[in-house]
Amino acid sequence: MMPKIEISASVLSADFACLKEAMKRCHSSGIDSIHLDIMDGHFVPNISFGPVVVRALRPLTKLPMDAHLMIENPQWYIDDFAKAGADIITVHAECFSPPSLKPQQANEFPKKTDSVDEGKLLEVIKKIKSANKKVGLAFNPPSPINITDKLLNKLNEVLIMSVNPGFSGQTFIQEVLPKIRELRKRYKGNIQVDGGINDQTASQVIKSGANMLVTASYFFNAKDPKKVVELLKISH
């Protein structure tokens, strides 16, 4: 049975001078969760915010908050984001490339990997769960979902990036649709898609098997945010 369709708002496109108003906008429009794009300037070519903003947002909403860690060495910061109030902590598969693979250059984006060191990833999954948080695993557009079903089923959600991570307002990458379809054949949990989501692309990703959509500029730039959420949920 297909999980219900949920919409997550990425505060990356919100007015950071008015985050309290941004939370009110999310609540009144029927958003299901808050997406927190954490960027360090190394894993992606941009810097966003850290645990201090997550901590400031926590009293403003009872909605689940997903800390999407687009950072190198995410294992160093799990406790910080857990204590700050994140409900879900999502790490990137690209951070767990086996040592035998040729490393990418520091300024080479998007990060990608053809395989994952499942031992190292499992340690991080256990660390997140030991903090009583849900676990997500994200894949950049060029990276295949090259993990075993055994490890896949330890996750609460899988996040498929449908743009190269780092900035909001990008165009949806159509080539990720087969990846979503293949993942749905293997995985019954939540499949989230992030990047370039609007009423047109939402239909494509839902039909491919995704059930959680991240909206950023499309939502925060809308005159009628409630209508946006309704459109995204009925796109299929």
N, C-alpha and C positions, 0 to 999 in steps of 0.2 A: 504494500500500500504506500502510495506517495505521501511523504510528509507534507504538512500544510505549508503554504507559501508565507514566508516572513520577509519583512523589509527592515533593513538596518540603515541608519543614517550615519554617514561619516562626517564627523565634526571638522574634518580637514577643510571643508568648504564653508564652515560657519564663520560668522564675524567673531573673532577672538576677543573683541572688546565687549561683546554682549553674549557670553556663553550661557548665562542664565536665561536670556530670551530664546536662545537656540534650543535649550532643553524644553521650554514651554512650547515651542513650535513642534518639536518631536512628539510631545505628549498629546497635543490637541489634534494632530494629524493622523494618529493611529500607528505610528512607528513602533516596531516590535523590539528593537534593541539599538544600542549605540555602538558605532564602530570607531575605534581609536587607532588612527594611523600613526604609529611610532616610528620615526625615521632618524637615522644617526649620521647621514652624510657619507657613509662608507658602503653599506649594503645597497643604498639607493642614493642618487645624486641630489639629495635634499635633506634638510633638517626640520623636524616639526616640533615635538614636545615630549616630555617625559612623565614620570610618575607624579610630579607636583600638580600637573593639570588634571590627571586622572583623580587625584585626591580632592581637588577642588570641585570636580563634577559629581563625585559620589553623593554628596548630600542633596544634590539638585534633582536626582532622578532615582526611581526604583527599577527602571528598565535594566535588563542585563547589559553589561558593558564588556565588549570584546577588545582586548588589547592586542592589536595586530603588530607584532614586533618585526618590523623591517630593519633589523639591526644585526650586526656581526656579534657572535658570541651571546645569543639570547639567554643562555643558561646563567650568565652573570647577573641578570636583572629580573629573574622570575619572582624572587621574594619581594623586590621593590614594588612590582606591579600588583602582586597579590595583596600586599599590605595596603596599597593605595586604593584598592576597591574593585579591581577588575574581576569579572565573573568567569571570563573565558580568556585564556592566554594562547595566542596563535603564533607559532614559530614557522620559519621557512625551511623547506627541504634543502634549499641551496646552501644553507649553513652547515650541512652535515655531509658534504662530499667526502668520499674516502680519501685518505692522504695520498694514495697512489695516483689520483687524478691530477693532471696539470692544473695548477691554480690559475685563476683569472687575474688579470692585471687590476690594480686598485681602481682605475678609472674606466674599467670595462663593464658596461651595463647593457641589458639587464643581467643580473647574476643568473647562472644556469648550472644544472648538474644532470648528468645522465644516470647517476646512481646515488644511493644514500647509504651511509654507514649506520645500519639499523641499531647497532649496539649503542652508539652515542645518542642517537635519537631516542631510544628507549629510556635511557637515563634521564633525559629531559622530560619525557612524558611522565615518568614516575615522580619527578620533582614537582611538576605542576599539579599532579593529582594529590601528592602528599600535602600540598597547600590548600586542598579542598577546592580546586578550581577545575573547570572543564578545559579540554585540550583541543586545539585546532592545529592543522598542518596546512601550510600554504605552498602553492607551486606557481612559479613565474611562467609566463607564456611559453618560453622555449623548453622548459623542463618537463620530461615525461613523468607520469605517476609510477615510478619504478620502485615500489615498496611491496612487500608481501601482504597477502590478505590478512595474515595473523596480526601484523602491525597496524594495518589499516583499520581493523576492527577495535583497536584500542583507543581510537580517536572519537571525539564527540562531533567533530565537523572537519570537512576538508574544504579549503578555500582555493578556488581557481582564479588566478589573476587574469583578467581579460584586457588589461593594458599593461605596459611595462611600468612597474611601480615607481612612485616618486612624486607624481603630480596629479591633481584632479583635473577634470575637463578634457581628458584624452578621448580619442576615438576607439571604439570597441574593436578588438582583434577577432575576426571571424574564425580564424584557425583554431581557436580554443574549443569550439563546439564539439568536434569529435572526441576531444579529451573528456569533456563532461559526459558524453554518452557512454564512453567506455568505462568511466568511473562508476556511473550509475548501475551498470551491469554487475559490478563487483561489490558495491557498497550501498547499504540500506540507510545509512545515517544522513545527517545534514550535509548538503553540498551547497556551499556559498560561492557566489560569483561577484567579483569586485572589479569595476572599471568600465566606464562608458555605458552604464545602464540607463536606459530610458524606456518609454512605452513600446518602442520598436524592438530593441535588443532584448528586453525582458521576456517577450514572447519566445524568442529563439532559445534563450538559456533555460527557460522553464520546460519547453518542449524537449530539450536535450536531457533533462533530468535534474536540474538544479531546483532547490526549494527555498534558498535564502539569497536575497539580492541586496547588494550594498549600493546605496545611492548617495551621491555627494552634491556636486554642483546642480544636477537636475532637480534635486529636492530643495536645497537651500536658496536657489535662485528663482524658484517658482512663486508666482503670485498666489496660487492656491495649493499649498502643500498637502492638504487633506485629499484633494483630487488627484494629486500625483501618486500618493500611496494607493488609492483606490485603483487607479489605472494600472499600476505595476502589479497589483495582486490579481487583477482579472485579465492580464495580458495573454494568458494561455487559453 
